[in-house]
Amino acid sequence: MDDPGSETSGSGSLPMSSGEPPLRTTFAHRLVLAVVPAAILVVIAASAIWGDSGLLVRYELTTRLQQANAQFADLDRENQRIVHELVSMEQDPVVLERVVAEELGWARDGAVVYRFEDPR
C-alpha cells in the first residue's frame, strides 16, 4: 500500500516531498533575483546620465554658465570703456569736441570736416 505522506506520479516513479519546490521555480526565483537588481542598477545609471539632473544636463549647464560669464566679462569691459570715455568728455573739452565732430559731424565755424564712408 502507498504511504499517505508521499505522492507517486505513476508506476515506478519516485515519491516527491511536498516541501521542496520544483526545479523551474528555483530557476525562476534565481532569475528574478539576478534580473531585478541588474535592472534597478541600469535605471539608476541611466538616470544619473540622462536624467533631469544627470551628467549631460550638468555639462550643458556648465557650458552655458561659462558662455554667460564670458559674455558678462565682455559687457563689463565695454561698460568700463564707455564710463572712461564719459569721464574724459566731462573733464577734457578737446575730447568732447572730437566726439561731437565724429558722431554728429559738427565743427567750429570755418573748420573743414572730411568724411570717409565705407564703400559698401
C-alpha positions as a Markdown table, in Angstrom:
| # | Residue | x | y | z |
|---|---|---|---|---|
| 1 | Met | 0.0 | 0.0 | 0.0 |
| 2 | Asp | 1.1 | 3.6 | -0.6 |
| 3 | Asp | 2.2 | 5.8 | 2.2 |
| 4 | Pro | -0.3 | 8.6 | 2.8 |
| 5 | Gly | 2.6 | 11.2 | 3.3 |
| 6 | Ser | 4.2 | 10.6 | -0.1 |
| 7 | Glu | 2.9 | 11.2 | -3.6 |
| 8 | Thr | 3.5 | 9.0 | -6.5 |
| 9 | Ser | 3.2 | 10.0 | -10.1 |
| 10 | Gly | 2.7 | 6.7 | -11.8 |
| 11 | Ser | 4.2 | 3.3 | -11.8 |
| 12 | Gly | 7.9 | 3.2 | -10.9 |
| 13 | Ser | 8.2 | 6.9 | -10.0 |
| 14 | Leu | 10.0 | 8.2 | -7.0 |
| 15 | Pro | 7.9 | 9.9 | -4.3 |
| 16 | Met | 8.2 | 13.7 | -4.1 |
| 17 | Ser | 8.2 | 15.5 | -0.9 |
| 18 | Ser | 5.7 | 18.3 | -0.7 |
| 19 | Gly | 8.1 | 20.9 | 1.0 |
| 20 | Glu | 10.6 | 21.0 | -1.9 |
| 21 | Pro | 9.8 | 23.4 | -4.8 |
| 22 | Pro | 10.1 | 22.1 | -8.4 |
| 23 | Leu | 13.3 | 22.9 | -10.4 |
| 24 | Arg | 11.5 | 25.5 | -12.5 |
| 25 | Thr | 10.5 | 27.6 | -9.5 |
| 26 | Thr | 14.1 | 27.6 | -8.2 |
| 27 | Phe | 15.4 | 28.7 | -11.6 |
| 28 | Ala | 12.7 | 31.4 | -11.9 |
| 29 | His | 13.5 | 32.6 | -8.4 |
| 30 | Arg | 17.2 | 32.8 | -9.2 |
| 31 | Leu | 16.4 | 34.6 | -12.5 |
| 32 | Val | 14.3 | 37.2 | -10.7 |
| 33 | Leu | 17.0 | 37.7 | -8.0 |
| 34 | Ala | 19.5 | 38.4 | -10.8 |
| 35 | Val | 17.5 | 40.4 | -13.2 |
| 36 | Val | 15.7 | 42.8 | -10.8 |
| 37 | Pro | 18.8 | 44.2 | -9.2 |
| 38 | Ala | 20.5 | 44.5 | -12.6 |
| 39 | Ala | 17.5 | 46.3 | -14.0 |
| 40 | Ile | 17.5 | 48.7 | -11.0 |
| 41 | Leu | 21.2 | 49.4 | -11.5 |
| 42 | Val | 20.6 | 50.1 | -15.2 |
| 43 | Val | 17.7 | 52.5 | -14.4 |
| 44 | Ile | 19.9 | 54.3 | -11.8 |
| 45 | Ala | 22.8 | 54.6 | -14.2 |
| 46 | Ala | 20.6 | 55.9 | -17.0 |
| 47 | Ser | 19.0 | 58.4 | -14.6 |
| 48 | Ala | 22.5 | 59.6 | -13.5 |
| 49 | Ile | 23.5 | 60.2 | -17.1 |
| 50 | Trp | 20.3 | 61.3 | -18.9 |
| 51 | Gly | 18.0 | 62.4 | -16.0 |
| 52 | Asp | 16.9 | 65.9 | -15.1 |
| 53 | Ser | 19.9 | 66.5 | -13.0 |
| 54 | Gly | 22.2 | 64.0 | -14.8 |
| 55 | Leu | 25.7 | 64.3 | -16.2 |
| 56 | Leu | 24.6 | 65.6 | -19.6 |
| 57 | Val | 22.3 | 68.3 | -18.2 |
| 58 | Arg | 25.1 | 69.4 | -15.8 |
| 59 | Tyr | 27.6 | 69.5 | -18.6 |
| 60 | Glu | 25.2 | 71.7 | -20.7 |
| 61 | Leu | 24.6 | 74.0 | -17.7 |
| 62 | Thr | 28.3 | 74.3 | -17.1 |
| 63 | Thr | 28.9 | 75.2 | -20.7 |
| 64 | Arg | 26.1 | 77.8 | -20.6 |
| 65 | Leu | 27.5 | 79.2 | -17.4 |
| 66 | Gln | 30.9 | 79.6 | -19.0 |
| 67 | Gln | 29.4 | 81.4 | -22.0 |
| 68 | Ala | 27.4 | 83.7 | -19.8 |
| 69 | Asn | 30.5 | 84.5 | -17.7 |
| 70 | Ala | 32.4 | 85.3 | -20.9 |
| 71 | Gln | 29.6 | 87.5 | -22.2 |
| 72 | Phe | 29.4 | 89.2 | -18.8 |
| 73 | Ala | 33.1 | 89.9 | -18.9 |
| 74 | Asp | 32.8 | 91.4 | -22.5 |
| 75 | Leu | 29.9 | 93.6 | -21.4 |
| 76 | Asp | 31.8 | 94.7 | -18.3 |
| 77 | Arg | 34.9 | 95.7 | -20.4 |
| 78 | Glu | 32.6 | 97.6 | -22.8 |
| 79 | Asn | 30.9 | 99.3 | -19.8 |
| 80 | Gln | 34.3 | 100.4 | -18.3 |
| 81 | Arg | 35.4 | 101.8 | -21.7 |
| 82 | Ile | 32.2 | 103.8 | -22.0 |
| 83 | Val | 32.5 | 105.1 | -18.5 |
| 84 | His | 36.1 | 106.1 | -19.2 |
| 85 | Glu | 35.0 | 107.9 | -22.3 |
| 86 | Leu | 32.3 | 109.8 | -20.5 |
| 87 | Val | 34.7 | 110.9 | -17.8 |
| 88 | Ser | 37.1 | 112.0 | -20.4 |
| 89 | Met | 34.4 | 114.0 | -22.2 |
| 90 | Glu | 33.4 | 115.7 | -18.9 |
| 91 | Gln | 36.9 | 116.6 | -17.9 |
| 92 | Asp | 38.5 | 117.5 | -21.3 |
| 93 | Pro | 36.8 | 119.8 | -23.8 |
| 94 | Val | 39.1 | 118.7 | -26.6 |
| 95 | Val | 37.8 | 115.1 | -26.2 |
| 96 | Leu | 34.2 | 116.4 | -26.2 |
| 97 | Glu | 34.8 | 118.4 | -29.3 |
| 98 | Arg | 36.3 | 115.4 | -31.1 |
| 99 | Val | 33.4 | 113.1 | -30.1 |
| 100 | Val | 30.8 | 115.7 | -31.3 |
| 101 | Ala | 32.7 | 116.1 | -34.6 |
| 102 | Glu | 32.8 | 112.3 | -35.1 |
| 103 | Glu | 29.3 | 111.5 | -34.0 |
| 104 | Leu | 27.3 | 114.5 | -35.3 |
| 105 | Gly | 29.6 | 115.8 | -37.9 |
| 106 | Trp | 29.6 | 119.3 | -36.3 |
| 107 | Ala | 32.7 | 121.5 | -36.4 |
| 108 | Arg | 33.6 | 125.0 | -35.4 |
| 109 | Asp | 32.9 | 127.8 | -37.8 |
| 110 | Gly | 35.5 | 127.9 | -40.6 |
| 111 | Ala | 36.7 | 124.3 | -40.0 |
| 112 | Val | 36.7 | 121.7 | -42.7 |
| 113 | Val | 35.2 | 118.3 | -41.9 |
| 114 | Tyr | 36.4 | 115.4 | -44.0 |
| 115 | Arg | 34.2 | 112.3 | -44.0 |
| 116 | Phe | 35.3 | 108.9 | -45.3 |
| 117 | Glu | 32.5 | 106.5 | -45.7 |
| 118 | Asp | 32.7 | 102.7 | -46.2 |
| 119 | Pro | 32.2 | 101.9 | -49.9 |
| 120 | Arg | 29.6 | 99.2 | -49.0 |
